[in-house]
Amino acid sequence: ARWEQGFGDYKLDAVWLPLFRGAQLPDVASVWSPINRATNRIIGIDPSLTPWVSAARIEEDVHGSGGGAMRLTKTGAPFDYGVTLSRTRQSQPYYQVGGTPLAPVLIGIHPFNTFVGADMETVRGGYTWRMELGYTDDVPVTLPSGEMIYTQSLDWIGAVEFFPGGKDTRINLQLVAHALQTDDTILELDEYYGVNGEIETSFGQGRWKAGMRFAAGFNVQNLYLSPELSYVGWEPQEVYVAVHYFNGDVRTPFGFHEDHSIIAVGLRSKF
């Protein structure tokens, strides 16, 4: 349920989710599942601490409402900005360890998070600048003992988008920072700093497109590269070939998928 109300340059959005539905995840047998039974790994966790994963029973705890949120935004000079307050359940499950050492259980829970955020956007000299800062409470983490506790996180994103040499080339760059506010030793990374973005250009009178999506960590190795070449001269069809390369430390998302790098050839159609 959503309500929008305008007040001149201001707009208020209010959202309430009476029923909760978790994210639709790949099957546990898929290589894209956040749990890999073949390698005894859970995404984001050091695999040396999870040798029992292949024997664990997997359950999911989904019930109740999804919570609600309010957002106030303002558009106009000198910049657009917004503030957000929400109390919602995270759609992706967090796997809580349960059961016994002989019969372990991974329970996918969806705890409520309180989020407070502020963001802004401005255009200067052909450059679009964006920034967002967020504080999240009740973030689940796991101690080396297997006990789950809750902490807080601070997240910051700064981005710039521009078109060097005209409209044929677009560059989007983002700096990201994530820090969990805890002094406890936990299984997850407590700090992450990195960069991600996309470069895209067209040539051959607009019939060809080439691009590169990427992400990389600064404080840990966490690398994703995805170059793509596509032919768009058969509109609305588009034929493409793309590479998805993953590499990283064991507790990073791309380290989890480092054996899953692929070359993809495909057809997109718009209708």
C-alpha positions as CSV (number, residue, x, y, z in Angstrom):
1,A,0.0,0.0,0.0
2,R,1.5,3.3,-1.1
3,W,0.5,7.0,-0.5
4,E,2.1,9.9,-2.4
5,Q,1.5,13.5,-1.6
6,G,3.1,16.6,-3.3
7,F,3.7,19.9,-1.6
8,G,5.2,22.1,-4.3
9,D,8.8,21.1,-4.7
10,Y,8.4,18.5,-1.9
11,K,6.9,15.0,-2.2
12,L,6.1,12.6,0.6
13,D,6.0,8.8,0.0
14,A,4.6,6.3,2.6
15,V,4.7,2.6,2.0
16,W,3.3,-0.3,4.1
17,L,3.8,-4.0,3.3
18,P,1.0,-5.9,5.0
19,L,2.4,-9.3,3.9
20,F,6.1,-10.2,3.7
21,R,7.6,-12.2,0.8
22,G,11.3,-13.0,0.8
23,A,13.6,-12.8,-2.2
24,Q,13.3,-15.5,-4.8
25,L,16.6,-17.2,-4.6
26,P,18.3,-19.8,-6.9
27,D,17.7,-23.4,-6.0
28,V,20.2,-24.7,-3.4
29,A,21.6,-27.0,-6.1
30,S,22.5,-24.0,-8.3
31,V,26.0,-22.5,-8.4
32,W,24.3,-19.1,-7.9
33,S,22.8,-20.2,-4.5
34,P,24.2,-18.3,-1.5
35,I,24.8,-21.7,0.0
36,N,27.2,-24.1,-1.9
37,R,26.9,-27.6,-0.5
38,A,29.6,-28.9,-2.9
39,T,32.3,-26.6,-1.4
40,N,30.8,-26.3,2.1
41,R,30.5,-22.5,1.7
42,I,28.0,-19.8,2.8
43,I,28.4,-16.5,1.0
44,G,30.3,-14.0,3.1
45,I,31.6,-16.6,5.6
46,D,35.1,-18.1,5.8
47,P,34.7,-21.7,4.4
48,S,37.2,-23.0,7.0
49,L,34.5,-22.4,9.6
50,T,31.7,-24.1,7.8
51,P,32.8,-27.7,7.0
52,W,29.4,-29.0,8.1
53,V,27.3,-27.2,5.5
54,S,26.8,-30.2,3.2
55,A,25.1,-32.1,6.0
56,A,23.0,-29.2,7.2
57,R,19.2,-29.0,6.8
58,I,18.1,-25.7,5.3
59,E,14.9,-24.0,6.4
60,E,13.4,-20.6,6.0
61,D,11.4,-18.5,8.4
62,V,9.0,-16.3,6.5
63,H,5.9,-14.8,8.2
64,G,4.2,-11.6,9.2
65,S,4.3,-8.2,7.5
66,G,7.1,-6.5,5.7
67,G,7.0,-3.3,7.6
68,G,6.8,0.3,6.3
69,A,8.8,3.3,5.2
70,M,8.4,7.1,4.7
71,R,10.5,9.2,2.3
72,L,10.5,13.0,1.9
73,T,12.2,14.4,-1.3
74,K,12.7,17.9,-2.7
75,T,13.6,18.7,-6.3
76,G,15.0,22.0,-7.7
77,A,18.0,24.2,-7.4
78,P,20.7,24.0,-6.1
79,F,20.2,20.2,-5.8
80,D,17.7,17.4,-5.2
81,Y,17.7,15.7,-1.9
82,G,15.7,13.2,0.2
83,V,15.5,11.6,3.6
84,T,14.2,8.1,4.4
85,L,13.0,6.4,7.5
86,S,12.0,2.8,7.4
87,R,11.3,-0.2,9.6
88,T,11.3,-3.2,7.1
89,R,12.4,-6.8,6.9
90,Q,15.4,-7.5,4.7
91,S,14.3,-9.5,1.7
92,Q,17.4,-11.7,1.4
93,P,17.7,-14.3,4.2
94,Y,20.4,-14.3,6.8
95,Y,21.3,-17.8,7.7
96,Q,21.2,-18.5,11.5
97,V,23.0,-21.6,12.7
98,G,20.8,-24.0,14.7
99,G,20.3,-27.7,15.5
100,T,23.1,-29.8,17.0
101,P,26.7,-30.5,15.8
102,L,25.5,-33.9,14.5
103,A,22.3,-32.4,12.9
104,P,23.0,-28.8,12.0
105,V,20.3,-26.5,10.6
106,L,20.6,-23.3,8.7
107,I,17.5,-21.1,9.2
108,G,17.0,-18.3,6.7
109,I,15.6,-15.5,8.8
110,H,14.4,-12.0,7.7
111,P,14.9,-9.7,10.7
112,F,13.4,-6.2,10.8
113,N,15.9,-3.4,10.2
114,T,15.5,0.2,11.2
115,F,17.0,2.4,8.5
116,V,17.7,6.2,8.4
117,G,19.2,7.6,5.3
118,A,19.8,10.8,3.4
119,D,20.7,11.3,-0.3
120,M,21.3,14.1,-2.7
121,E,21.9,14.7,-6.5
122,T,23.1,17.7,-8.4
123,V,24.2,18.4,-12.0
124,R,27.2,20.6,-12.6
125,G,29.0,21.2,-16.0
126,G,27.6,18.0,-17.5
127,Y,28.5,15.8,-14.5
128,T,25.7,14.3,-12.4
129,W,26.9,13.8,-8.8
130,R,25.0,11.6,-6.3
131,M,25.6,10.7,-2.7
132,E,23.8,8.6,0.0
133,L,24.5,8.0,3.6
134,G,22.6,5.4,5.6
135,Y,22.5,4.0,9.2
136,T,20.9,0.6,9.8
137,D,20.1,-0.9,13.2
138,D,19.5,-4.6,14.1
139,V,21.9,-6.0,11.5
140,P,22.5,-9.8,12.2
141,V,26.1,-11.1,12.4
142,T,27.5,-14.4,13.7
143,L,30.2,-14.9,16.4
144,P,32.9,-17.6,15.9
145,S,30.9,-19.7,18.4
146,G,28.0,-19.8,16.0
147,E,25.9,-17.4,18.1
148,M,24.0,-14.7,16.2
149,I,24.0,-11.2,17.6
150,Y,22.7,-7.8,16.2
151,T,24.8,-4.7,15.5
152,Q,24.6,-1.5,13.5
153,S,26.0,-0.6,10.1
154,L,27.0,2.7,8.4
155,D,26.9,2.8,4.6
156,W,28.1,5.5,2.2
157,I,27.9,5.8,-1.6
158,G,29.3,8.6,-3.8
159,A,28.7,8.5,-7.5
160,V,29.4,10.5,-10.7
161,E,28.0,10.0,-14.2
162,F,29.1,11.9,-17.3
163,F,29.3,11.6,-21.1
164,P,32.9,12.3,-22.3
165,G,33.1,13.5,-25.9
166,G,29.3,13.6,-26.3
167,K,26.4,11.2,-26.0
168,D,28.0,8.1,-27.5
169,T,30.0,7.2,-24.3
170,R,28.6,7.0,-20.8
171,I,30.7,6.5,-17.6
172,N,29.2,5.8,-14.2
173,L,31.6,5.5,-11.2
174,Q,30.7,4.8,-7.6
175,L,32.7,4.7,-4.4
176,V,31.2,2.5,-1.6
177,A,31.9,2.1,2.1
178,H,30.3,-0.3,4.6
179,A,31.3,-0.6,8.3
180,L,29.7,-2.7,11.0
181,Q,29.7,-1.0,14.4
182,T,31.0,-3.8,16.6
183,D,34.0,-4.6,18.7
184,D,33.3,-8.4,18.6
185,T,35.1,-10.8,16.4
186,I,32.5,-11.9,13.8
187,L,32.5,-14.2,10.8
188,E,31.6,-11.5,8.3
189,L,33.8,-8.7,7.0
190,D,33.3,-5.8,9.4
191,E,34.6,-3.2,6.9
192,Y,34.5,-2.9,3.1
193,Y,35.6,-0.1,0.8
194,G,35.5,-0.4,-2.9
195,V,34.6,1.0,-6.3
196,N,32.1,-0.1,-9.0
197,G,30.7,1.3,-12.1
198,E,29.9,0.9,-15.8
199,I,31.4,2.2,-19.0
200,E,29.3,2.1,-22.2
201,T,29.8,3.4,-25.7
202,S,28.3,2.9,-29.2
203,F,30.0,3.0,-32.7
204,G,29.3,1.9,-36.2
205,Q,26.5,4.5,-36.6
206,G,25.0,3.2,-33.5
207,R,24.7,-0.4,-34.6
208,W,27.3,-1.7,-32.1
209,K,27.6,-1.2,-28.4
210,A,30.5,-2.1,-26.1
211,G,30.6,-1.8,-22.4
212,M,32.3,-2.9,-19.2
213,R,30.7,-3.4,-15.8
214,F,33.1,-3.7,-12.9
215,A,33.5,-3.8,-9.1
216,A,36.6,-4.0,-7.0
217,G,37.5,-3.8,-3.3
218,F,40.2,-1.6,-1.8
219,N,40.8,-3.2,1.6
220,V,40.2,-6.8,0.4
221,Q,40.4,-8.5,-2.9
222,N,37.0,-8.6,-4.4
223,L,36.9,-8.3,-8.2
224,Y,34.2,-8.5,-10.8
225,L,34.7,-7.7,-14.5
226,S,32.0,-8.0,-17.2
227,P,32.9,-6.8,-20.7
228,E,30.1,-7.0,-23.3
229,L,29.9,-6.5,-27.0
230,S,26.4,-6.3,-28.7
231,Y,25.0,-5.7,-32.1
232,V,21.8,-3.7,-32.1
233,G,21.3,-3.1,-35.8
234,W,18.4,-5.7,-35.9
235,E,16.1,-3.8,-33.7
236,P,14.2,-4.8,-31.6
237,Q,16.6,-7.7,-31.4
238,E,20.0,-7.4,-29.8
239,V,22.7,-10.1,-30.1
240,Y,25.5,-10.0,-27.4
241,V,28.5,-11.8,-26.1
242,A,29.6,-11.1,-22.5
243,V,32.1,-12.3,-20.0
244,H,31.5,-12.5,-16.2
245,Y,34.7,-12.9,-14.3
246,F,34.8,-13.3,-10.5
247,N,37.8,-13.4,-8.1
248,G,38.3,-12.4,-4.5
249,D,39.1,-13.3,-0.9
250,V,37.1,-16.1,0.8
251,R,34.7,-13.9,2.7
252,T,33.8,-11.7,-0.3
253,P,30.9,-12.2,-2.8
254,F,33.2,-12.5,-5.8
255,G,35.5,-14.9,-3.9
256,F,32.5,-17.1,-3.2
257,H,31.8,-17.2,-7.0
258,E,35.4,-17.3,-8.2
259,D,34.9,-20.8,-9.8
260,H,31.8,-19.6,-11.6
261,S,33.2,-17.2,-14.3
262,I,31.4,-17.7,-17.6
263,I,31.2,-16.5,-21.2
264,A,27.6,-15.9,-22.3
265,V,26.2,-15.5,-25.8
266,G,22.6,-14.3,-25.9
267,L,19.7,-12.6,-27.6
268,R,17.6,-9.8,-26.2
269,S,14.4,-8.6,-27.7
270,K,12.2,-5.6,-26.8
271,F,8.5,-5.6,-27.5
